[in-house]
Every structure is written in structure tokens, then in C-alpha cells.
Amino acid sequence: MKIGFLGLGNMGQAIATNLLKGGHELLVWNRSPQATQPLVELGATAVTEPAQAFAADVVFSMLADDKAMRSVLLDSGLLKQLKGPGVHVNLATIAVEFADELAGLHQAQGIDYIAAPVLGRPNVAAAAQLNILAAGPEAAIDKVQPLFDLIGRKTWRLGDKASAANAMKLAANFLLVSAVEAMSEASVLVTRHGLTSRDLVDLASNTIFPGPVYSGYGALIADRRYEPAAFKAVLGLKDVDLVLAAASQVSVQMPTAEMIRANLQDAVDHGQGEMDLAVLAEVAERRNPG
């Protein structure tokens, strides 16, 4: 199958590589052209314009945020130039409201739009072990399911309304940042009582909270190791803003999200936005001097 791929950051690189390994033809585009080179060396074809990537049976996009997606697809006039049939799979975490807008605009052009945000860090993507949250036309998801199988361990089908996948992803990300915030605060508590963060992480991840979040982020907090960042604090801030927007849309109050947003903004304000989300531990330290 001929596949287009837009957006080759850490996640995009890993996912596109696994599609190539599956024996598919890949047309790749990135705003910074040098990012296409590793994939070209594996057999992909680099294109100079996003429109060229849409000369494919299926197009995947993993652009940074709503602004990037709007710039590439809408502000440029690209989507209005496209004609179906075709399938566009958007892997990025975007606003619920924007997902609804994109679904409608694609439908008007005769193109199937699938929202498929993923759960997993770049190392998980490289291992093809992502959890894929997919929503959109069922027949279109059926068509791309063999491709999902190349990049993920499980596809969670969430119905035909594309934005449902984004709502679920934002809820999952909220749980993630809440866990990191809780570990950060608890870490300060135990260290002030003469214990170590490592002891806390070992206890929690082997008893009440087994799993990758507490063991993985907990280890970063225990070691005060925030670089290289797999999930940057500034992206966490972006996601919490999207969570709060989605909550406002349906009149849901999320005071914990408001507090975490303030802490992530504190990290950004202190020049730590490019560090891993675990840098919330430093924010907790700043809020508790002594």
C-alpha cells in the first residue's frame, strides 16, 4: 500500500519506520526536511510539499498540535484541493472541538477521517507496542487496521464520531499528569521526613501502583533525571489546556487539572518546558522551600 506520512518528530519517526518495515511504500514530509533522511535511508521517498504526501491510499499525520495541523491542512488551502476517496489518519492529540471540525471538512471532500491518538512514549512506538484510540467510519478503520497492527499492540475502537478518540486520549493524559503530580508531591513529603524518593517509587510501583507510569516516571523523579525528554512539560501543558477546553465544552469542573496546569506553567516559566514531564518534581520542591 502507498502511505503518506506527515510529521516526523520522535513519535512520527518510530511509527513511520514500523510502517516501512511492514513492506509498504512511504511518502514522507516534515517541516524540517532533514528529519526525512533516516526514513529515506530505509527506503521512503521524501516529498517537498504536504500535498504530495496525499498522493497515497492512506495518509497518517503526527503533527505537533492544533496550530500545526491547521496551518498545514487548512490555512494552506490543502484540504479544499483534495478529492476522495481517501483516508486520513490523524495520530496527534488535538482539541475535541477541532476534531469535530476536521471530520466535517474531510467528509465534505469525500475523504474518510480517522482520529487515532496513541498511548505510549517514543520507545513504546519504536517497539510497535502503542495503544491506538481509533474513532471514525468503521469501514475506513477496517481498511487501516492492518497498518495499525504494524504500529501498535491494540486498537481500541471508540465509535464513528472522530472526536470521541480525542476525548478519551485527553482523559488518559489527564490521569497520567495527575499521577506524575502526585508522585512529585509525595516525593517531597518523604524526603523531608528523611526517606528517599527511590524508596517511595520502589514501594508504590511494586504494591499499590504497578505499571509503567509509576515505575517509569517515578524513576525519573527519584533520579532527578529530566533529559532527554520523552514527554516534554510544555506538551503536557498543551494537553492540560485541551483537557480544560474539553471540560468547559460540556460544563465539567476539573479543579485538579487547573492546579496541574498552574504547576506546568511554573515549569515553563522557569525554563524547564523542554524537560520531561517528571520535572513537576522540581516545581513541587520550589513550592515547598526549606
Secondary structure in CASP SS format (residue, H / E / C, confidence):
PFRMAT SS
TARGET T0000
AUTHOR 0000-0000-0000
METHOD secondary structure of the structure
MODEL  1
M C 1.00
K E 1.00
I E 1.00
G E 1.00
F E 1.00
L E 1.00
G C 1.00
L C 1.00
G C 1.00
N H 1.00
M H 1.00
G H 1.00
Q H 1.00
A H 1.00
I H 1.00
A H 1.00
T H 1.00
N H 1.00
L H 1.00
L H 1.00
K H 1.00
G C 1.00
G C 1.00
H C 1.00
E E 1.00
L E 1.00
L E 1.00
V E 1.00
W E 1.00
N C 1.00
R C 1.00
S C 1.00
P H 1.00
Q H 1.00
A H 1.00
T H 1.00
Q H 1.00
P H 1.00
L H 1.00
V H 1.00
E H 1.00
L C 1.00
G C 1.00
A C 1.00
T E 1.00
A E 1.00
V C 1.00
T C 1.00
E C 1.00
P H 1.00
A H 1.00
Q H 1.00
A H 1.00
F C 1.00
A C 1.00
A C 1.00
D C 1.00
V E 1.00
V E 1.00
F E 1.00
S E 1.00
M C 1.00
L C 1.00
A C 1.00
D C 1.00
D H 1.00
K H 1.00
A H 1.00
M H 1.00
R H 1.00
S H 1.00
V H 1.00
L H 1.00
L H 1.00
D H 1.00
S C 1.00
G C 1.00
L H 1.00
L H 1.00
K H 1.00
Q H 1.00
L C 1.00
K C 1.00
G C 1.00
P C 1.00
G C 1.00
V E 1.00
H E 1.00
V E 1.00
N E 1.00
L C 1.00
A C 1.00
T C 1.00
I C 1.00
A C 1.00
V H 1.00
E H 1.00
F H 1.00
A H 1.00
D H 1.00
E H 1.00
L H 1.00
A H 1.00
G H 1.00
L H 1.00
H H 1.00
Q H 1.00
A H 1.00
Q C 1.00
G C 1.00
I C 1.00
D E 1.00
Y E 1.00
I E 1.00
A E 1.00
A C 1.00
P C 1.00
V E 1.00
L E 1.00
G C 1.00
R C 1.00
P H 1.00
N H 1.00
V H 1.00
A H 1.00
A H 1.00
A C 1.00
A C 1.00
Q C 1.00
L E 1.00
N E 1.00
I E 1.00
L E 1.00
A E 1.00
A E 1.00
G C 1.00
P C 1.00
E H 1.00
A H 1.00
A H 1.00
I H 1.00
D H 1.00
K H 1.00
V H 1.00
Q H 1.00
P H 1.00
L H 1.00
F H 1.00
D H 1.00
L H 1.00
I H 1.00
G E 1.00
R E 1.00
K E 1.00
T E 1.00
W E 1.00
R E 1.00
L C 1.00
G C 1.00
D C 1.00
K C 1.00
A C 1.00
S H 1.00
A H 1.00
A H 1.00
N H 1.00
A H 1.00
M H 1.00
K H 1.00
L H 1.00
A H 1.00
A H 1.00
N H 1.00
F H 1.00
L H 1.00
L H 1.00
V H 1.00
S H 1.00
A H 1.00
V H 1.00
E H 1.00
A H 1.00
M H 1.00
S H 1.00
E H 1.00
A H 1.00
S H 1.00
V H 1.00
L H 1.00
V H 1.00
T H 1.00
R H 1.00
H C 1.00
G C 1.00
L C 1.00
T C 1.00
S H 1.00
R H 1.00
D H 1.00
L H 1.00
V H 1.00
D H 1.00
L H 1.00
A H 1.00
S H 1.00
N H 1.00
T C 1.00
I C 1.00
F C 1.00
P C 1.00
G C 1.00
P H 1.00
V H 1.00
Y H 1.00
S H 1.00
G H 1.00
Y H 1.00
G H 1.00
A H 1.00
L H 1.00
I H 1.00
A H 1.00
D H 1.00
R C 1.00
R C 1.00
Y C 1.00
E C 1.00
P C 1.00
A C 1.00
A C 1.00
F C 1.00
K E 1.00
A H 1.00
V H 1.00
L H 1.00
G H 1.00
L H 1.00
K H 1.00
D H 1.00
V H 1.00
D H 1.00
L H 1.00
V H 1.00
L H 1.00
A H 1.00
A H 1.00
A H 1.00
S H 1.00
Q H 1.00
V C 1.00
S C 1.00
V C 1.00
Q C 1.00
M C 1.00
P H 1.00
T H 1.00
A H 1.00
E H 1.00
M H 1.00
I H 1.00
R H 1.00
A H 1.00
N H 1.00
L H 1.00
Q H 1.00
D H 1.00
A H 1.00
V H 1.00
D H 1.00
H C 1.00
G C 1.00
Q C 1.00
G C 1.00
E C 1.00
M C 1.00
D E 1.00
L H 1.00
A H 1.00
V H 1.00
L H 1.00
A H 1.00
E H 1.00
V H 1.00
A H 1.00
E H 1.00
R H 1.00
R C 1.00
N C 1.00
P C 1.00
G C 1.00
END
